[in-house]
């Protein structure tokens, strides 16, 4: 019986990981990100209104929405396997740059979201710019050819919004501003 329980617990953990992570990039998926972000935003709300938790102090939460520029064109020129390579490379850059406490998720298609615990909009802007500049220096080889791509980003933070949806909408508007202004840039 104890072996069966251990096996079941392992299987549950495996299923949880599958339910919360993107298979291609290894980043959280949308559901996993929201679940984890809600924990931090809940702690933030407790500190700034309802009740203080002495053991866990969070002053802010920054949000960055990245979108790979011209991703459809990349797929059309090189194929979907190259698009997958681009996503995996971009995810690795973000994983390497973020802190352990931060959250990163493939939101959908070529969008990646980064949640920066304790970060202001300015801190988030700087982190997004660091990642964007690292991406400019990187490439991957696909069928013997160097493939480079860029990304645009929009940033916001919890102090700018009353809830996650509003914060996300603000970062999304900033992302579209970056796209409108020529891509390969970060806006807030």
VOBA-1610 file (N, C-alpha, C; in pm, whole numbers, padded with zeros to 5 digits, always signed):
BEGIN
Unk+00081-00120+00000Unk+00000+00000+00000Unk+00086+00127+00000Unk+00189+00139+00087Unk+00270+00261+00085Unk+00337+00288-00052Unk+00379+00183-00124Unk+00437+00201-00257Unk+00334+00258-00354Unk+00212+00211-00342Unk+00104+00260-00428Unk+00080+00409-00404Unk+00081+00449-00280Unk+00061+00590-00244Unk+00175+00675-00300Unk+00299+00626-00286Unk+00414+00699-00341Unk+00401+00714-00492Unk+00362+00607-00559Unk+00345+00610-00704Unk+00236+00709-00744Unk+00126+00708-00670Unk+00016+00800-00699Unk+00059+00945-00678Unk+00133+00972-00571Unk+00181+01108-00545Unk+00274+01155-00657Unk+00360+01066-00702Unk+00450+01099-00814Unk+00371+01129-00940Unk+00271+01047-00965Unk+00186+01065-01084Unk+00109+01197-01076Unk+00061+01232-00959Unk-00011+01359-00940Unk+00083+01476-00968Unk+00206+01470-00917Unk+00303+01576-00942Unk+00334+01589-01091Unk+00346+01476-01158Unk+00373+01475-01301Unk+00258+01540-01378Unk+00136+01505-01340Unk+00018+01562-01405Unk+00006+01712-01377Unk+00041+01753-01255Unk+00039+01895-01220Unk+00136+01973-01309Unk+00255+01916-01326Unk+00355+01982-01410Unk+00304+01993-01554Unk+00245+01886-01605Unk+00190+01888-01741Unk+00078+01990-01754Unk-00002+02005-01650Unk-00115+02097-01653Unk-00073+02244-01641Unk+00046+02269-01587Unk+00090+02405-01560Unk+00205+02454-01648Unk+00261+02368-01732Unk+00379+02405-01812Unk+00357+02382-01961Unk+00422+02466-02039Unk+00421+02453-02184Unk+00520+02344-02223Unk+00475+02250-02301Unk+00558+02135-02337Unk+00681+02175-02419Unk+00666+02269-02510Unk+00775+02307-02599Unk+00886+02383-02527Unk+00849+02485-02451Unk+00949+02575-02391Unk+00987+02539-02248Unk+00902+02463-02180Unk+00926+02432-02040Unk+00883+02545-01947Unk+00838+02658-02003Unk+00788+02768-01922Unk+00650+02732-01869Unk+00604+02808-01771Unk+00466+02792-01727Unk+00373+02817-01846Unk+00253+02764-01841Unk+00151+02801-01939Unk+00065+02911-01876Unk-00034+02956-01948Unk-00119+03066-01901Unk-00183+03032-01765Unk-00237+02913-01752Unk-00303+02870-01628Unk-00203+02868-01511Unk-00086+02809-01535Unk+00015+02802-01430Unk+00063+02939-01387Unk+00081+03028-01483Unk+00126+03165-01452Unk+00022+03236-01367Unk-00104+03230-01409Unk-00210+03300-01335Unk-00221+03248-01192Unk-00210+03117-01176Unk-00220+03058-01043Unk-00106+03108-00953Unk+00016+03109-01006Unk+00131+03155-00928Unk+00127+03307-00906Unk+00093+03383-01009Unk+00086+03529-00997Unk-00019+03569-00894Unk-00131+03498-00892Unk-00237+03529-00795Unk-00188+03517-00652Unk-00096+03425-00626Unk-00039+03411-00490Unk+00036+03538-00452Unk+00119+03588-00544Unk+00196+03708-00515Unk+00107+03831-00508Unk+00013+03842-00598Unk-00077+03957-00599Unk-00168+03955-00477Unk-00205+03836-00432Unk-00284+03824-00310Unk-00205+03872-00189Unk-00078+03837-00182Unk+00007+03883-00072Unk+00024+04034-00079Unk+00037+04087-00198Unk+00049+04231-00217Unk-00078+04302-00170Unk-00194+04249-00204Unk-00321+04307-00162Unk-00336+04303-00010Unk-00292+04193+00050Unk-00300+04182+00196Unk-00219+04292+00263Unk-00102+04318+00211Unk-00013+04418+00270Unk-00064+04560+00251Unk-00137+04584+00145Unk-00179+04720+00114Unk-00328+04741+00134Unk-00384+04671+00228Unk-00525+04694+00248Unk-00588+04610+00356Unk-00580+04482+00341Unk-00657+04396+00428Unk-00584+04364+00558Unk-00478+04287+00549Unk-00403+04251+00668Unk-00258+04228+00628Unk-00168+04261+00716Unk-00026+04247+00684Unk+00024+04109+00724Unk+00111+04054+00639Unk+00182+03930+00670Unk+00325+03968+00699Unk+00370+03946+00820Unk+00505+03986+00858Unk+00613+03902+00792Unk+00581+03778+00759Unk+00683+03687+00708Unk+00708+03703+00558Unk+00625+03778+00488Unk+00635+03782+00343Unk+00598+03921+00296Unk+00698+04000+00259Unk+00674+04138+00221Unk+00700+04157+00072Unk+00598+04195-00002Unk+00612+04225-00144Unk+00560+04366-00164Unk+00641+04449-00225Unk+00600+04587-00249Unk+00533+04607-00384Unk+00566+04523-00482Unk+00512+04542-00615Unk+00527+04413-00696Unk+00473+04413-00816Unk+00483+04299-00907Unk+00485+04356-01048Unk+00594+04334-01120Unk+00607+04384-01255Unk+00567+04279-01357Unk+00513+04325-01468Unk+00468+04235-01573Unk+00526+04281-01706Unk+00585+04186-01779Unk+00637+04212-01913Unk+00568+04115-02008Unk+00515+04168-02117Unk+00461+04084-02223Unk+00554+04099-02343Unk+00615+03989-02383Unk+00701+03985-02501Unk+00624+03926-02618Unk+00654+03973-02736Unk+00598+03914-02857Unk+00710+03910-02961Unk+00736+03791-03015Unk+00840+03778-03117Unk+00794+03851-03242Unk+00878+03941-03290Unk+00846+04021-03408Unk+00844+03935-03534Unk+00745+03958-03617Unk+00734+03892-03748Unk+00744+03739-03738Unk+00683+03683-03638Unk+00691+03538-03616Unk+00628+03460-03731Unk+00519+03509-03784Unk+00453+03440-03897Unk+00549+03434-04016Unk+00620+03543-04040Unk+00717+03547-04151Unk+00829+03446-04126Unk+00878+03437-04002Unk+00982+03340-03967Unk+00933+03199-03999Unk+00809+03168-03958Unk+00750+03037-03988Unk+00734+03015-04137Unk+00690+03120-04208Unk+00668+03107-04353Unk+00799+03086-04429Unk+00905+03155-04388Unk+01034+03146-04458Unk+01106+03017-04424Unk+01112+02981-04295Unk+01194+02867-04252Unk+01114+02742-04218Unk+00986+02758-04188Unk+00904+02645-04146Unk+00875+02648-03996Unk+00775+02571-03958Unk+00731+02571-03818Unk+00835+02513-03722Unk+00918+02423-03770Unk+01024+02368-03683Unk+01121+02479-03643Unk+01148+02572-03736Unk+01235+02686-03704Unk+01165+02778-03604Unk+01034+02795-03619Unk+00958+02874-03522Unk+00967+02814-03383Unk+00961+02681-03376Unk+00977+02613-03246Unk+01116+02639-03189Unk+01218+02633-03273Unk+01356+02662-03229Unk+01366+02804-03173Unk+01303+02898-03243Unk+01304+03037-03198Unk+01240+03049-03060Unk+01126+02985-03041Unk+01057+02990-02912Unk+01142+02928-02801Unk+01206+02816-02830Unk+01290+02750-02730Unk+01411+02836-02695Unk+01472+02899-02795Unk+01587+02986-02768Unk+01545+03107-02684Unk+01433+03168-02720Unk+01384+03285-02647Unk+01350+03247-02503Unk+01284+03132-02484Unk+01250+03085-02350Unk+01376+03064-02266Unk+01480+03009-02327Unk+01606+02987-02253Unk+01669+03120-02210Unk+01667+03219-02297Unk+01720+03351-02261Unk+01644+03406-02140Unk+01512+03394-02142Unk+01431+03445-02032Unk+01456+03365-01904Unk+01461+03233-01915Unk+01490+03150-01797Unk+01624+03186-01735Unk+01725+03208-01820Unk+01858+03242-01771Unk+01863+03380-01706Unk+01778+03470-01749Unk+01779+03609-01701Unk+01694+03628-01576Unk+01586+03553-01563Unk+01494+03576-01450Unk+01551+03518-01320Unk+01504+03572-01209Unk+01540+03517-01078Unk+01452+03396-01049Unk+01492+03313-00955Unk+01414+03193-00921Unk+01272+03227-00877Unk+01253+03339-00810Unk+01121+03376-00760Unk+01029+03430-00870Unk+01086+03476-00980Unk+01008+03532-01090Unk+00935+03423-01168Unk+00834+03463-01242Unk+00751+03371-01319Unk+00767+03399-01468Unk+00772+03295-01548Unk+00776+03312-01693Unk+00683+03210-01754Unk+00605+03255-01854Unk+00508+03166-01917Unk+00498+03193-02066Unk+00476+03085-02138Unk+00437+03102-02278Unk+00287+03126-02274Unk+00249+03246-02311Unk+00109+03286-02297Unk+00025+03231-02410Unk+00084+03225-02527Unk+00014+03172-02643Unk+00092+03207-02767Unk+00099+03116-02862Unk+00171+03144-02986Unk+00312+03189-02959Unk+00344+03312-03002Unk+00478+03367-02985Unk+00486+03467-02870Unk+00386+03469-02782Unk+00387+03560-02667Unk+00441+03490-02544Unk+00530+03560-02474Unk+00586+03512-02348Unk+00565+03621-02244Unk+00519+03582-02126Unk+00492+03675-02018Unk+00592+03650-01906Unk+00643+03760-01850Unk+00738+03753-01740Unk+00681+03830-01622Unk+00669+03763-01508Unk+00622+03827-01384Unk+00741+03845-01292Unk+00767+03970-01256Unk+00884+04003-01175Unk+00840+04045-01035Unk+00862+03956-00940Unk+00819+03978-00802Unk+00898+04094-00741Unk+00824+04192-00690Unk+00886+04307-00625Unk+00931+04416-00720Unk+00913+04398-00849Unk+00966+04492-00948Unk+00866+04603-00980Unk+00919+04723-00996Unk+00839+04837-01041Unk+00831+04834-01193Unk+00755+04926-01249Unk+00747+04935-01395Unk+00884+04968-01453Unk+00963+05050-01384Unk+01098+05082-01433Unk+01191+04961-01426Unk+01183+04886-01315Unk+01262+04762-01304Unk+01224+04664-01415Unk+01094+04653-01442Unk+01044+04563-01545Unk+01091+04608-01683Unk+01089+04738-01706Unk+01138+04793-01833Unk+01285+04754-01853Unk+01366+04773-01748Unk+01508+04741-01757Unk+01532+04592-01781Unk+01456+04507-01715Unk+01469+04362-01736Unk+01430+04326-01880Unk+01323+04385-01929Unk+01278+04357-02066Unk+01384+04403-02166Unk+01442+04518-02143Unk+01546+04570-02233Unk+01669+04481-02231Unk+01708+04432-02112Unk+01821+04339-02103Unk+01796+04215-02189Unk+01678+04158-02177Unk+01643+04038-02253Unk+01639+04069-02402Unk+01580+04181-02438Unk+01571+04220-02579Unk+01711+04237-02638Unk+01803+04298-02564Unk+01939+04320-02614Unk+02018+04189-02623Unk+01997+04098-02529Unk+02061+03967-02536Unk+02015+03895-02662Unk+01885+03903-02689Unk+01828+03839-02807Unk+01892+03891-02936Unk+01925+04019-02939Unk+01989+04078-03058Unk+02123+04014-03090Unk+02190+03964-02987Unk+02323+03904-03004Unk+02316+03755-03038Unk+02201+03694-03022Unk+02188+03549-03038Unk+02131+03511-03174Unk+02154+03387-03210Unk+02096+03328-03331Unk+02094+03178-03311Unk+02023+03109-03398Unk+02030+02963-03399Unk+02053+02921-03544Unk+02108+02803-03558Unk+02135+02749-03691Unk+02019+02659-03730Unk+01962+02687-03845Unk+01855+02603-03896Unk+01886+02570-04041Unk+01904+02440-04065Unk+01939+02390-04199Unk+02059+02467-04258Unk+02159+02484-04172Unk+02284+02546-04215Unk+02281+02697-04223Unk+02172+02759-04186Unk+02158+02904-04198Unk+02141+02967-04059Unk+02209+03081-04036Unk+02191+03156-03911Unk+02056+03225-03914Unk+01978+03203-03811Unk+01847+03266-03801Unk+01847+03358-03680Unk+01817+03485-03705Unk+01806+03585-03600Unk+01663+03639-03600Unk+01620+03685-03485Unk+01488+03747-03476Unk+01489+03845-03359Unk+01389+03929-03353Unk+01378+04028-03247Unk+01244+04008-03174Unk+01228+04082-03066Unk+01103+04079-02991Unk+01071+04220-02941Unk+00944+04246-02927Unk+00896+04370-02868Unk+00838+04338-02732Unk+00831+04439-02645Unk+00780+04416-02510Unk+00698+04535-02461Unk+00600+04503-02378Unk+00523+04604-02307Unk+00528+04573-02159Unk+00537+04677-02076Unk+00550+04655-01932Unk+00446+04735-01853Unk+00417+04683-01735Unk+00328+04750-01638Unk+00364+04692-01501Unk+00304+04748-01397Unk+00323+04689-01264Unk+00193+04698-01184Unk+00191+04631-01071Unk+00070+04620-00991Unk+00025+04755-00935Unk+00116+04847-00915Unk+00078+04978-00861Unk+00001+05061-00963Unk+00007+05021-01090Unk-00063+05092-01197Unk-00206+05040-01215Unk-00241+04930-01148Unk-00366+04862-01178Unk-00434+04812-01052Unk-00564+04790-01063Unk-00640+04740-00949Unk-00643+04588-00942Unk-00612+04521-01054Unk-00613+04375-01057Unk-00525+04324-01171Unk-00509+04192-01180Unk-00422+04133-01281Unk-00469+04167-01422Unk-00598+04159-01446Unk-00650+04185-01581Unk-00615+04327-01627Unk-00633+04425-01539Unk-00601+04563-01574Unk-00451+04579-01598Unk-00370+04517-01513Unk-00225+04523-01530Unk-00184+04459-01663Unk-00243+04345-01694Unk-00215+04277-01820Unk-00255+04365-01938Unk-00374+04426-01930Unk-00421+04513-02038Unk-00327+04631-02060Unk-00275+04689-01951Unk-00180+04801-01963Unk-00050+04757-02031Unk+00001+04641-01991Unk+00123+04589-02053Unk+00098+04555-02200Unk-00020+04502-02229Unk-00056+04466-02367Unk-00065+04592-02455Unk-00123+04698-02402Unk-00130+04826-02477Unk+00010+04879-02504Unk+00098+04868-02405Unk+00237+04912-02423Unk+00307+04827-02528Unk+00278+04696-02530Unk+00335+04608-02632Unk+00291+04652-02771Unk+00162+04680-02787Unk+00114+04722-02919Unk+00171+04857-02960Unk+00199+04941-02861Unk+00267+05069-02891Unk+00407+05040-02946Unk+00478+04947-02883Unk+00612+04908-02931Unk+00606+04854-03073Unk+00505+04774-03102Unk+00488+04720-03238Unk+00459+04833-03337Unk+00370+04923-03299Unk+00331+05034-03385Unk+00447+05128-03414Unk+00537+05143-03316Unk+00649+05235-03330Unk+00771+05172-03401Unk+00755+05052-03452Unk+00861+04993-03533Unk+00918+04861-03485Unk+00867+04804-03378Unk+00913+04675-03326Unk+01052+04684-03264Unk+01095+04568-03207Unk+01228+04555-03146Unk+01252+04666-03044Unk+01156+04685-02955Unk+01169+04786-02850Unk+01077+04752-02733Unk+01096+04822-02624Unk+01014+04805-02504Unk+00944+04936-02475Unk+00816+04926-02439Unk+00738+05045-02404Unk+00667+05023-02271Unk+00638+05133-02202Unk+00561+05126-02077Unk+00446+05223-02083
//
